[in-house]
Amino acid sequence: MNNPFKPCWKTILLILGCWAIAFVSQAQNTDSTKQESSSDEDFSMYDNVGFADEGARRYCSPKIEGLSPAKLISVGYDFQAGYGLGVDTFTNYTNTWEPDSARVLNSRGLRLGFNIPVISRTNLVWQMGANYWEQRYFMEDPDGSELKTAHPLLQTLSENGLRTLGVSTTVFKPLDDKRFLLFQGSADLNGDFSPLGLMPLKYLKYSAALVYGLRPNEKKQWGLGLARTYRVGELNYIPVFLFNWTDPANKWGTEILFPARAHVRYTINPRNMLFGGFELEGQSYRLWNTNGTPVKFRDEDLEIRRGEIRLRALYEFSLKDFVWLSVQAGYRINYRYEVDRLVDGQEIYRAFGLLSDAPYVMENRLGNPLYFQISLNLVSP
């Protein structure tokens, strides 16, 4: 059983105080040398590719001036403060569990990310990546004691948590000196598996997106496309809008891939940046682990459709050369946390409820807590 601890607000205030001190001290170390860098992640993470003649052709760069640096290696930690978690009635072939609830003292976990350039040429940029995310739930019973017996969904979350292990690929293909194509694809293994007990690869979830874009000048790029995504917890096909922009003074800008994320950027200097905005996070998690639970979810073909909106402020700065620290704080809003059953091994495609009104197996409820995340990053030059 996990040993939960109660979050101490004095500790949180101390962390935020240290963050403010770091912000002031770093902001004072102005760097007069302007540094061109690539953007945050997914479609914006590429190596430096400039204009060059290849025969009679010229190709546009995959980035613009002023964007935040691309993260090649990232080691981070995510922490959510306490909130309530209520679960719905669950019935299987042998038993029925009534609605139940628990107090989540906090949920937290490690976040690792890697992105490796494979090809970096004027007419093609290709990257491969991998990531590992975890969210562990530390709960107590309503009477304040350690959670021992409860609804089986509460038990598997408390004992096993949720994890994501995935690989991704990103391709930037310039068509000429202004037009380009961006493609991103990923395969993720999501569930309540343990790090040493992975699920079979047949449970992989696949996401992809393709964007056609324009780069009219070195300070702006935009594009439109289509994505197959699980960011709201269940499979959807949605249009996407890319808009990266920097003002003439290199102070203000945007880094947007809507609806996945959107941020306004303020550059104190090339080594200190502030952001404000939001990001959607989510996946579909297979209930597979049978450790300590009264129900073998593995045989039930159940998945948690988890989606959330993170309103946040970020501060990213260089500790030394290409080693950067990223600190963010914000408010996590639950969008979806339902449990759904596969039919003949296939997901029910709901299309935001437009194509199917089939009921969920469990309609659950989560509170909305404050959250904090910190990461140490090796960024591209």
Secondary structure, 3 states (H helix, E strand, C coil): CCCCCCCCHHHHHHHHHHHHHHHHHHHHCCCCCCCCCCCCCHHHCCCCCCCCEECCEECCCCCCCCCCCCEEEEEEEEEECCEEEEECCEECCCCEECCEEEEEEEEEEEEEEEEEEEEEECCEEEEEEEEEEEEEEEEECCCCCECCCCCHHHHHHHHHCEEEEEEEEEEEEECCCCEEEEEEEEEEEEECCECCECCCHHHCEEEEEEEEEEEEECCEEEEEEEEEECCCCCCEEEEEEEEEEECCCCCEEEEEEECCEEEEEEEEECCEEEEEEEEEEEEEEECCCCCCCCCCHHHCCEEEEEEEEEEEEEEEEEEECCEEEEEEEEEEEEEEEEEEECECCECCCCCCCCCCCCCCCECCEECCCEEEEEEEEEECC
